Amino acid sequence: MTDAEVQARRWRANVLFVGYGAFLLFLLLRVGHLQVARHDVFVQLSDQNRLRPVVQQPIRGRIYDREGRIIVDNRLSWTVTITPPTTVQQDNVIREIATILDVPPEDIVVRLRERKGHQYTPVPIKRDVSFEVVARIRERGPELPYVGIQMEPRRRYPYGVLASHTLGFLREIDEEELSERQRRGEDYLFGDLVGKDGVERAYEEVLRGEKGIGYVEVNAQGRTVRETRERGYLPPVHGNHLITTLDIELQGVAESAFSDTARGAVIAMDPRDGALLVMASLPHFDPLDFSGVLDAATWDSLNSDRRKPLLNRALAGLYPPASTVKIVSATAGLQEGVINESMTLDPCVPGGWRLGNRSFHCWKEDHGELNVVGAIEQSCDVFFYQVGVRLGLRPLHRMATSFGLGQNTGLNLPGEVPGNFPDENYYDRTIGSGEWIESGQVINLSVGQGEILATPLQVAVMTAAIANGGMRVTPYMVRFTVPREEGAREPLAQTEPVPLDGVDPEALALVREGMIRVINGEKGTARNVALRVPGVMVAGKTGTGQNPHGEDHAWFTAFAPVEDPEIVVTVLVENGGGGSAVAAPIAAEVLRAYFRDRAASRSPAVGGGGPPI
């Protein structure tokens, strides 16, 4: 071998040595980088493969009535979940779990594709499953990877469907609300339950509580091996309780006073501060139907039901308030000086009262000459036609607005509608400027007909202003919150009553006298009601709302006791006919139960009550 060959071989050896050395150095540096610099990252990735976060749902706060009775509670239930994203392609798992749960496989696939959030977030497939289902899933665990069982609180209603519209219900959060709440930084995930109506919705943030977080260790197949606290544990925080102003037993009396086929609403309210003792809407619905994924058949049944069970008639049902509005017309007439205590107007006689070339009739055309108290007592249309014409639209609208008609009452519950008490702008817009005659429109409005629409809650507020001497109250439903399990009651601020705009107390006194005689006078339209509330002087007003689409609507609104009013009861029966014959007896049942219970042991209704703390 020549020197040149030796040098060449030595050179190649050096190159290989340097190459091997550089490669080994690179491996050493790479291993060091992975083991040291990137250690925390890979530990986290490893933990993500080995550990799964498990959300701990908080227990939702209870809801109490004013006497401390639990009206919405919780119980624990089992929920079947599926976790990983790949399960959508695992048809055998889908088919197996669908068979056990007795649901269509395609429904499970849709649920998994709809989910939002972290890929390891369990997707609820079916809630409130039986112990038998849980046992079958546990037994077949190895065949059902990524299928889990979670314990979660579920609402319980000790009084069944009573006050279902008022209390509301829980339902799985929809995509729109989920996106909105996540945008605001709120901790909601796909499949979470959220308050969707009534008190549950209005006080969602108070009742809900805060989620906790735990971890489970899983094997390579994704099956849970054990619970672990390697990554820590954050316990859930229970939601706060609510103490409402409702009297659930009185609510039961109100709802049971309706026949099985009747539709309508009942309001019972303290006229001194607006505390609601009863807010009933019939027919009701079962809130348990909504606790989870509402099946299509139930949803279609509720929506196609002609009785509209989902409509909260108490605060969203719109009806012509009929003769109940005569107390507003009378107050406006007295306040504006177009009538006084002793003045009588054209008599109510057969043939009606003429304005121009038209005759306007009364419901009973033999009232004769009446003053304002007698006109309220006998609910004479002819008298109030004339009051309306003398007043004109602006003063009547101004007084109606002061009483709260045509606007929301301010109740802190979702779904309230403002109704309508038309003014000049309304008629200019709907009929045409200069194309409507004021007297013709105001005649109907003065007796609660025409374009005027009101809710039962608005009529109750209107009645309360007469009962309490001229103050408009803001209705409310929740008086206290109770933080978690051991906290003391925390009162919620309420809106103070405001006086009616410049109304003379003497005018209100005359209207009250007329309402007293409605029930207690010889010719009162609801004189028999007094016999059903022994020992209590009741004042009220009947109404029969004309309905072009069917039978008239029946109204009755009252307050008692006359000498120191502490309760207002307003009843509306859809297509019920006459107010005195249909609505007044329901109000009498409520009043009788209220005063009977008070006489036995109940303290006056002033918005208190609640659980022993």
C-alpha positions as CSV (number, residue, x, y, z in Angstrom):
1,M,0.0,0.0,0.0
2,T,1.5,3.3,-1.0
3,D,1.8,6.3,1.2
4,A,-1.0,8.0,-0.8
5,E,-3.4,5.2,-0.2
6,V,-2.5,5.2,3.5
7,Q,-3.2,9.0,3.6
8,A,-6.5,8.6,1.8
9,R,-7.7,5.8,4.2
10,R,-6.6,7.9,7.2
11,W,-8.5,10.9,5.7
12,R,-11.7,8.8,5.3
13,A,-11.4,7.5,8.8
14,N,-11.1,11.0,10.2
15,V,-14.1,12.1,8.2
16,L,-16.1,9.1,9.4
17,F,-14.9,9.8,13.0
18,V,-15.9,13.4,12.8
19,G,-19.2,12.5,11.2
20,Y,-20.0,9.9,13.8
21,G,-18.9,12.4,16.5
22,A,-21.1,15.1,15.1
23,F,-24.0,12.7,14.8
24,L,-23.5,11.5,18.4
25,L,-23.2,15.1,19.6
26,F,-26.5,16.0,17.8
27,L,-28.2,13.0,19.4
28,L,-26.9,14.0,22.8
29,L,-28.0,17.6,22.3
30,R,-31.4,16.5,21.0
31,V,-31.9,14.1,23.9
32,G,-30.9,16.8,26.3
33,H,-33.3,19.3,24.7
34,L,-36.2,16.8,24.9
35,Q,-35.3,15.6,28.4
36,V,-34.5,19.0,29.9
37,A,-35.8,21.9,27.9
38,R,-39.0,20.3,26.7
39,H,-39.5,18.1,29.8
40,D,-42.6,20.0,31.0
41,V,-44.2,20.0,27.6
42,F,-43.9,16.2,27.1
43,V,-45.0,15.5,30.7
44,Q,-48.1,17.5,30.0
45,L,-48.7,15.7,26.7
46,S,-48.2,12.4,28.4
47,D,-50.6,13.4,31.1
48,Q,-53.1,14.4,28.5
49,N,-52.9,10.8,27.1
50,R,-53.0,9.3,30.6
51,L,-55.2,11.7,32.5
52,R,-58.7,12.9,31.6
53,P,-60.3,16.0,33.2
54,V,-63.8,15.3,34.6
55,V,-66.1,18.2,35.2
56,Q,-67.8,18.2,38.5
57,Q,-71.3,19.7,38.1
58,P,-72.4,21.9,41.0
59,I,-75.6,21.3,42.9
60,R,-78.1,23.9,41.8
61,G,-79.7,26.1,44.5
62,R,-83.1,25.2,45.9
63,I,-86.2,27.4,45.5
64,Y,-88.5,28.0,48.5
65,D,-91.9,29.5,48.9
66,R,-92.6,32.3,51.4
67,E,-93.4,29.8,54.1
68,G,-90.1,27.8,53.8
69,R,-91.6,25.0,51.7
70,I,-89.2,23.6,49.1
71,I,-90.8,24.0,45.7
72,V,-87.8,23.1,43.6
73,D,-85.2,20.7,44.8
74,N,-82.4,18.4,43.5
75,R,-81.8,14.7,43.3
76,L,-78.9,12.8,41.9
77,S,-79.3,10.9,38.6
78,W,-77.1,8.9,36.2
79,T,-76.1,10.3,32.8
80,V,-74.6,8.3,30.0
81,T,-71.7,10.0,28.2
82,I,-69.3,9.4,25.4
83,T,-65.9,11.1,25.4
84,P,-63.5,10.8,22.4
85,P,-63.9,12.4,19.0
86,T,-63.1,9.1,17.2
87,T,-66.2,7.4,18.5
88,V,-68.2,8.8,15.7
89,Q,-66.4,6.3,13.4
90,Q,-66.8,3.4,15.8
91,D,-70.1,2.1,14.5
92,N,-70.0,-1.0,16.7
93,V,-69.9,1.1,19.9
94,I,-72.6,3.4,18.6
95,R,-74.9,0.4,17.8
96,E,-74.2,-1.3,21.2
97,I,-74.9,1.8,23.3
98,A,-77.9,2.8,21.2
99,T,-79.4,-0.6,21.9
100,I,-78.9,-0.4,25.6
101,L,-80.3,3.2,25.8
102,D,-83.1,2.4,23.3
103,V,-82.3,5.4,21.1
104,P,-81.7,5.6,17.4
105,P,-78.0,5.3,16.6
106,E,-78.1,8.3,14.3
107,D,-79.2,10.5,17.2
108,I,-76.0,9.6,19.0
109,V,-73.9,10.4,16.0
110,V,-75.6,13.8,15.6
111,R,-75.0,14.5,19.3
112,L,-71.3,13.8,19.0
113,R,-70.9,15.9,15.9
114,E,-72.7,18.8,17.5
115,R,-70.5,19.1,20.5
116,K,-68.4,22.1,21.2
117,G,-65.3,22.6,23.4
118,H,-62.4,20.3,24.4
119,Q,-62.1,17.0,22.7
120,Y,-62.1,15.1,26.0
121,T,-65.2,16.8,27.3
122,P,-67.8,14.0,27.9
123,V,-70.9,14.4,25.7
124,P,-74.2,13.6,27.5
125,I,-76.1,11.0,25.4
126,K,-79.0,10.3,27.7
127,R,-79.9,11.7,31.1
128,D,-81.6,10.2,34.1
129,V,-81.2,6.6,33.0
130,S,-82.3,3.7,35.3
131,F,-80.1,1.6,37.5
132,E,-80.6,-1.3,35.1
133,V,-79.1,0.7,32.3
134,V,-76.1,1.6,34.5
135,A,-75.6,-2.0,35.4
136,R,-75.6,-3.2,31.8
137,I,-73.1,-0.5,30.8
138,R,-70.8,-1.4,33.7
139,E,-71.1,-5.0,32.9
140,R,-70.1,-4.5,29.3
141,G,-67.4,-1.9,30.0
142,P,-64.6,-3.5,28.1
143,E,-66.8,-3.6,25.0
144,L,-67.8,0.1,25.3
145,P,-64.6,2.1,25.4
146,Y,-65.1,5.9,26.1
147,V,-68.6,5.3,27.3
148,G,-69.0,6.7,30.8
149,I,-71.5,7.1,33.6
150,Q,-71.7,10.4,35.4
151,M,-73.6,11.4,38.5
152,E,-75.3,14.8,38.1
153,P,-78.0,16.7,39.9
154,R,-81.5,16.8,38.4
155,R,-84.4,19.0,39.4
156,R,-87.1,17.6,41.5
157,Y,-90.5,19.3,41.9
158,P,-92.3,18.3,45.2
159,Y,-95.5,20.0,44.1
160,G,-95.5,18.6,40.6
161,V,-96.6,21.0,37.8
162,L,-97.8,23.8,40.2
163,A,-96.4,27.2,39.1
164,S,-94.5,25.6,36.2
165,H,-94.6,28.8,34.1
166,T,-93.5,30.9,37.0
167,L,-90.7,28.7,38.2
168,G,-89.5,27.8,34.7
169,F,-87.4,24.8,33.7
170,L,-83.9,23.6,32.8
171,R,-82.9,22.6,29.3
172,E,-79.7,21.8,27.5
173,I,-78.1,25.0,26.4
174,D,-78.5,25.6,22.7
175,E,-75.8,26.6,20.3
176,E,-76.7,30.3,20.1
177,E,-76.8,30.8,23.9
178,L,-73.7,28.7,24.3
179,S,-71.7,30.8,21.9
180,E,-73.0,34.0,23.6
181,R,-72.1,32.9,27.1
182,Q,-68.7,31.6,26.0
183,R,-68.0,34.9,24.3
184,R,-68.7,36.6,27.7
185,G,-66.2,34.3,29.3
186,E,-68.8,32.2,31.2
187,D,-68.1,28.6,32.0
188,Y,-70.6,26.7,29.9
189,L,-70.0,23.7,27.7
190,F,-72.0,21.7,25.2
191,G,-74.6,19.6,27.0
192,D,-74.8,21.8,30.1
193,L,-78.3,22.5,31.6
194,V,-79.4,26.1,31.8
195,G,-82.5,27.9,33.1
196,K,-84.8,28.6,30.2
197,D,-87.8,30.3,31.6
198,G,-89.3,31.8,34.7
199,V,-87.3,32.1,38.0
200,E,-84.8,29.5,36.7
201,R,-83.8,31.7,33.8
202,A,-84.0,35.1,35.6
203,Y,-81.8,33.9,38.4
204,E,-79.5,31.5,36.5
205,E,-76.3,33.1,37.8
206,V,-77.5,32.9,41.4
207,L,-78.8,29.3,41.3
208,R,-76.2,27.7,39.1
209,G,-73.1,27.5,41.3
210,E,-69.5,26.9,40.0
211,K,-68.1,23.8,38.4
212,G,-65.4,21.7,39.9
213,I,-62.7,19.7,38.1
214,G,-61.2,16.3,38.8
215,Y,-59.1,13.8,36.9
216,V,-59.2,10.1,36.1
217,E,-56.4,7.9,34.8
218,V,-57.1,6.0,31.6
219,N,-55.3,3.2,29.8
220,A,-54.4,3.0,26.2
221,Q,-57.9,2.0,25.2
222,G,-59.3,5.1,27.0
223,R,-60.9,3.1,29.8
224,T,-60.9,4.6,33.3
225,V,-58.4,2.9,35.6
226,R,-58.8,5.0,38.7
227,E,-59.5,8.5,40.0
228,T,-56.3,10.5,40.7
229,R,-55.4,13.8,42.3
230,E,-52.0,14.2,40.6
231,R,-53.2,17.3,38.9
232,G,-55.2,18.6,41.8
233,Y,-58.9,18.7,42.5
234,L,-61.2,21.8,42.5
235,P,-64.5,21.0,44.2
236,P,-67.7,22.4,42.8
237,V,-69.4,25.2,44.6
238,H,-73.1,24.8,45.3
239,G,-75.5,27.4,43.9
240,N,-77.3,29.8,46.2
241,H,-80.9,29.2,47.3
242,L,-83.8,31.5,46.6
243,I,-86.7,32.4,48.8
244,T,-89.7,33.5,46.7
245,T,-92.8,35.4,47.7
246,L,-95.0,32.6,46.3
247,D,-97.4,30.7,48.5
248,I,-97.4,27.3,46.9
249,E,-100.5,26.1,48.7
250,L,-102.5,29.2,47.7
251,Q,-101.1,28.6,44.2
252,G,-102.6,25.1,44.3
253,V,-106.0,26.5,45.3
254,A,-105.9,28.9,42.4
255,E,-104.9,26.3,39.8
256,S,-107.4,23.7,41.1
257,A,-110.2,26.2,40.9
258,F,-110.0,26.0,37.1
259,S,-111.8,23.2,35.3
260,D,-109.6,20.6,33.5
261,T,-110.3,22.2,30.1
262,A,-110.2,25.9,31.1
263,R,-107.5,28.3,30.0
264,G,-106.5,31.4,31.9
265,A,-104.5,33.1,34.6
266,V,-104.6,34.0,38.3
267,I,-102.6,36.7,40.0
268,A,-102.5,37.2,43.8
269,M,-100.4,40.1,44.9
270,D,-99.7,42.2,48.0
271,P,-100.9,45.7,46.9
272,R,-98.6,47.3,49.5
273,D,-95.3,46.3,47.9
274,G,-96.0,44.1,44.8
275,A,-95.0,40.7,46.4
276,L,-96.6,38.0,44.3
277,L,-98.3,35.2,46.3
278,V,-99.8,33.5,43.2
279,M,-98.9,33.6,39.5
280,A,-100.8,30.9,37.8
281,S,-101.2,30.2,34.1
282,L,-103.4,27.3,32.8
283,P,-103.0,24.9,31.2
284,H,-99.5,24.1,32.6
285,F,-96.7,21.8,31.4
286,D,-94.4,19.4,33.1
287,P,-91.0,21.0,33.6
288,L,-89.4,17.5,33.8
289,D,-90.1,17.2,30.0
290,F,-87.4,19.7,29.4
291,S,-84.7,18.5,31.7
292,G,-82.3,17.3,29.0
293,V,-82.8,16.6,25.3
294,L,-86.4,17.2,24.6
295,D,-87.6,14.6,22.2
296,A,-89.3,15.7,19.0
297,A,-92.6,14.0,19.8
298,T,-93.0,15.9,23.1
299,W,-92.0,19.2,21.5
300,D,-94.4,18.8,18.6
301,S,-97.2,17.9,21.0
302,L,-96.7,21.0,23.1
303,N,-96.4,23.3,20.1
304,S,-99.4,21.8,18.3
305,D,-101.7,21.8,21.3
306,R,-104.4,24.4,20.7
307,R,-104.5,25.2,24.4
308,K,-101.0,26.7,24.1
309,P,-99.6,25.2,27.4
310,L,-96.2,26.9,26.9
311,L,-97.8,30.4,26.9
312,N,-97.5,32.1,30.3
313,R,-100.9,33.9,30.2
314,A,-100.2,35.7,33.4
315,L,-97.6,38.0,31.9
316,A,-97.6,37.3,28.2
317,G,-101.3,36.7,27.4
318,L,-102.9,39.7,25.8
319,Y,-106.6,40.4,26.2
320,P,-109.1,43.3,26.0
321,P,-109.4,44.2,29.7
322,A,-113.1,45.0,29.2
323,S,-114.9,46.7,32.1
324,T,-112.0,46.4,34.5
325,V,-110.6,49.5,32.8
326,K,-113.7,51.5,33.9
327,I,-111.9,52.2,37.2
328,V,-109.2,54.0,35.1
329,S,-111.8,55.9,33.1
330,A,-113.6,56.9,36.3
331,T,-110.4,58.1,37.9
332,A,-109.5,60.1,34.8
333,G,-113.0,61.6,34.6
334,L,-113.0,62.7,38.2
335,Q,-109.4,64.0,38.0
336,E,-110.1,66.1,34.9
337,G,-113.4,67.4,36.3
338,V,-115.6,66.1,33.5
339,I,-117.6,64.3,36.2
340,N,-118.0,64.6,39.9
341,E,-119.5,62.6,42.8
342,S,-123.1,63.6,42.3
343,M,-123.2,64.2,38.5
344,T,-125.4,61.9,36.4
345,L,-125.1,61.6,32.6
346,D,-127.6,60.7,29.9
347,P,-129.5,57.7,31.2
348,C,-128.9,54.1,30.1
349,V,-132.2,53.1,28.3
350,P,-133.2,50.6,25.6
351,G,-131.9,51.6,22.2
352,G,-128.5,52.7,23.5
353,W,-126.8,56.1,23.6
354,R,-126.4,58.0,20.4
355,L,-123.4,59.8,19.1
356,G,-123.9,61.4,15.8
357,N,-125.8,58.9,13.6
358,R,-124.6,55.8,15.6
359,S,-126.1,54.1,18.7
360,F,-123.8,52.6,21.3
361,H,-125.4,49.9,23.5
362,C,-124.9,48.8,27.1
363,W,-124.7,45.2,28.2
364,K,-127.9,45.7,30.2
365,E,-130.0,48.7,28.9
366,D,-132.0,49.6,32.0
367,H,-129.6,51.2,34.3
368,G,-131.2,54.6,34.1
369,E,-129.5,57.7,35.4
370,L,-126.3,56.9,37.5
371,N,-123.5,58.8,39.2
372,V,-120.0,57.5,39.0
373,V,-120.2,55.1,42.0
374,G,-123.4,53.6,40.7
375,A,-121.9,53.3,37.2
376,I,-119.0,51.3,38.6
377,E,-121.3,49.2,40.7
378,Q,-123.5,48.2,37.7
379,S,-120.7,48.5,35.1
380,C,-122.8,50.8,32.9
381,D,-121.3,51.1,29.5
382,V,-123.4,54.1,28.5
383,F,-122.1,56.2,31.5
384,F,-118.4,55.5,30.5
385,Y,-119.0,56.1,26.8
386,Q,-119.9,59.6,27.8
387,V,-117.0,59.9,30.2
388,G,-114.6,58.9,27.4
389,V,-116.0,61.4,24.9
390,R,-115.9,64.2,27.5
391,L,-112.3,63.3,28.4
392,G,-110.8,62.8,25.0
393,L,-107.9,60.5,24.1
394,R,-105.0,62.3,25.6
395,P,-106.2,62.5,29.3
396,L,-107.5,58.9,29.1
397,H,-104.2,57.6,27.7
398,R,-102.2,59.6,30.3
399,M,-104.2,58.1,33.2
400,A,-104.0,54.6,31.7
401,T,-100.2,54.9,31.4
402,S,-100.0,56.2,35.0
403,F,-101.8,53.0,36.1
404,G,-99.3,50.9,34.2
405,L,-101.3,49.9,31.1
406,G,-99.5,49.6,27.8
407,Q,-96.1,48.9,29.4
408,N,-94.2,46.2,31.2
409,T,-94.7,46.1,34.9
410,G,-91.1,45.6,35.7
411,L,-91.3,42.1,37.0
412,N,-87.9,40.4,36.9
413,L,-89.0,37.4,34.9
414,P,-88.5,36.8,31.2
415,G,-91.3,36.9,28.6
416,E,-93.4,39.8,29.8
417,V,-95.1,41.7,27.0
418,P,-96.2,45.4,27.3
419,G,-99.7,45.2,25.8
420,N,-101.2,48.2,24.2
421,F,-103.1,51.3,25.1
422,P,-103.3,53.3,21.9
423,D,-102.5,57.0,21.6
424,E,-102.8,59.5,18.8
425,N,-99.5,58.3,17.2
426,Y,-100.9,54.8,17.2
427,Y,-104.0,55.7,15.2
428,D,-102.0,58.0,12.9
429,R,-99.8,55.0,12.1
430,T,-102.5,52.3,11.8
431,I,-105.4,54.2,10.4
432,G,-103.8,57.3,8.9
433,S,-103.3,60.9,10.0
434,G,-106.5,62.8,9.9
435,E,-108.5,59.7,9.0
436,W,-109.7,58.7,12.4
437,I,-112.3,60.2,14.7
438,E,-111.3,60.7,18.3
439,S,-114.7,60.2,19.9
440,G,-115.3,57.0,18.0
441,Q,-112.0,55.5,19.2
442,V,-112.2,56.7,22.8
443,I,-115.7,55.3,23.3
444,N,-114.3,51.8,22.9
445,L,-111.2,52.5,25.0
446,S,-113.2,53.9,27.9
447,V,-114.9,50.5,28.4
448,G,-111.8,48.4,27.8
449,Q,-112.5,47.4,24.2
450,G,-111.1,48.3,20.8
451,E,-107.3,48.2,20.3
452,I,-106.5,48.1,24.0
453,L,-104.8,44.9,25.2
454,A,-103.5,44.0,28.7
455,T,-102.1,41.1,30.6
456,P,-103.6,39.8,33.9
457,L,-100.5,41.1,35.7
458,Q,-101.1,44.6,34.4
459,V,-104.7,44.5,35.6
460,A,-103.5,43.3,39.0
461,V,-101.1,46.3,39.2
462,M,-103.9,48.6,38.1
463,T,-106.1,47.2,40.9
464,A,-103.4,47.5,43.5
465,A,-103.1,51.3,42.8
466,I,-106.8,51.7,43.7
467,A,-106.4,49.4,46.8
468,N,-103.3,51.1,48.3
469,G,-104.5,54.7,47.8
470,G,-102.7,55.7,44.6
471,M,-99.3,54.0,44.4
472,R,-98.2,51.9,41.5
473,V,-96.2,48.9,42.6
474,T,-93.6,46.9,40.8
475,P,-94.4,43.2,41.1
476,Y,-91.6,40.9,42.3
477,M,-91.1,37.2,42.9
478,V,-87.8,36.7,44.8
479,R,-87.3,38.3,48.2
480,F,-84.1,36.7,49.5
481,T,-81.0,34.7,48.4
482,V,-79.4,32.2,50.8
483,P,-75.7,31.6,50.0
484,R,-75.1,27.9,49.7
485,E,-75.8,25.7,52.7
486,E,-74.9,27.7,55.8
487,G,-75.3,31.4,54.8
488,A,-77.8,33.9,56.2
489,R,-80.6,35.4,54.1
490,E,-79.6,38.3,51.9
491,P,-82.5,40.5,50.9
492,L,-82.8,41.6,47.3
493,A,-83.5,45.3,46.6
494,Q,-87.0,45.9,45.3
495,T,-88.4,48.9,43.4
496,E,-90.3,51.2,45.7
497,P,-93.9,52.0,44.8
498,V,-94.4,55.3,42.9
499,P,-97.5,57.6,43.2
500,L,-99.9,57.9,40.3
501,D,-99.4,61.2,38.5
502,G,-101.3,63.8,40.4
503,V,-104.3,61.8,41.2
504,D,-106.6,63.2,43.9
505,P,-107.2,60.9,46.8
506,E,-110.9,61.8,46.8
507,A,-111.2,60.5,43.2
508,L,-109.7,57.2,44.3
509,A,-112.0,57.0,47.3
510,L,-115.0,57.3,45.0
511,V,-113.7,54.6,42.7
512,R,-113.1,52.4,45.7
513,E,-116.6,52.9,46.9
514,G,-117.9,51.8,43.5
515,M,-115.8,48.7,43.7
516,I,-117.1,47.9,47.1
517,R,-120.6,48.1,45.8
518,V,-119.8,45.8,42.9
519,I,-119.7,43.0,45.4
520,N,-121.7,44.4,48.4
521,G,-124.3,46.7,46.7
522,E,-127.8,45.6,45.9
523,K,-127.2,45.9,42.2
524,G,-123.5,45.0,42.1
525,T,-122.4,42.8,39.2
526,A,-120.6,40.4,41.6
527,R,-122.6,40.7,44.7
528,N,-122.6,37.0,45.5
529,V,-118.9,36.9,45.9
530,A,-119.2,38.5,49.4
531,L,-121.1,35.4,50.6
532,R,-118.1,33.2,49.8
533,V,-115.6,35.1,51.9
534,P,-117.3,35.2,55.3
535,G,-116.3,38.1,57.6
536,V,-114.2,39.8,54.9
537,M,-115.2,43.0,53.0
538,V,-114.1,42.6,49.4
539,A,-114.1,45.2,46.6
540,G,-113.8,44.3,43.0
541,K,-114.7,44.8,39.4
542,T,-116.0,42.4,36.8
543,G,-115.3,42.4,33.1
544,T,-116.4,40.5,29.9
545,G,-113.9,41.0,27.1
546,Q,-115.4,40.8,23.6
547,N,-113.6,38.3,21.5
548,P,-114.2,38.3,17.7
549,H,-112.6,34.8,17.5
550,G,-114.9,33.0,19.9
551,E,-116.5,33.1,23.3
552,D,-115.9,36.3,25.4
553,H,-113.1,36.4,28.0
554,A,-114.1,36.5,31.7
555,W,-112.4,39.0,34.1
556,F,-112.6,39.6,37.7
557,T,-110.2,41.7,39.8
558,A,-110.6,42.4,43.6
559,F,-108.8,43.5,46.7
560,A,-109.4,42.8,50.4
561,P,-110.0,43.6,53.2
562,V,-111.4,46.9,52.1
563,E,-110.4,48.7,55.4
564,D,-106.7,47.7,55.0
565,P,-106.0,45.9,51.8
566,E,-103.4,43.2,51.9
567,I,-104.2,41.1,48.8
568,V,-105.3,41.7,45.2
569,V,-106.6,38.8,43.2
570,T,-107.0,39.1,39.4
571,V,-108.6,36.2,37.4
572,L,-108.8,35.9,33.6
573,V,-110.6,32.9,32.0
574,E,-110.1,32.6,28.3
575,N,-113.4,32.2,26.4
576,G,-115.1,31.9,29.8
577,G,-118.0,34.2,29.1
578,G,-119.2,36.5,31.9
579,G,-116.8,37.7,34.5
580,S,-119.2,37.5,37.4
581,A,-120.3,34.0,36.6
582,V,-116.9,32.4,35.8
583,A,-114.0,34.5,37.0
584,A,-115.4,35.8,40.3
585,P,-115.9,32.3,41.8
586,I,-112.3,31.5,41.2
587,A,-111.2,34.7,42.9
588,A,-113.5,33.9,45.8
589,E,-111.8,30.5,46.2
590,V,-108.4,32.1,46.4
591,L,-109.6,34.8,48.8
592,R,-111.4,32.3,51.1
593,A,-108.3,30.1,51.3
594,Y,-106.0,33.1,52.0
595,F,-108.1,34.4,54.8
596,R,-108.9,31.0,56.2
597,D,-105.2,30.2,56.5
598,R,-104.4,33.6,58.0
599,A,-107.1,33.2,60.6
600,A,-105.6,29.8,61.5
601,S,-102.0,30.7,62.0
602,R,-100.4,32.6,59.1
603,S,-98.8,35.9,59.6
604,P,-99.8,38.7,57.2
605,A,-98.4,38.5,53.7
606,V,-95.5,40.9,53.6
607,G,-93.0,39.1,51.4
608,G,-91.2,37.2,54.1
609,G,-90.9,33.5,54.8
610,G,-88.2,31.0,53.8
611,P,-86.4,28.0,55.2
612,P,-85.1,27.9,58.8
613,I,-81.6,29.2,58.6
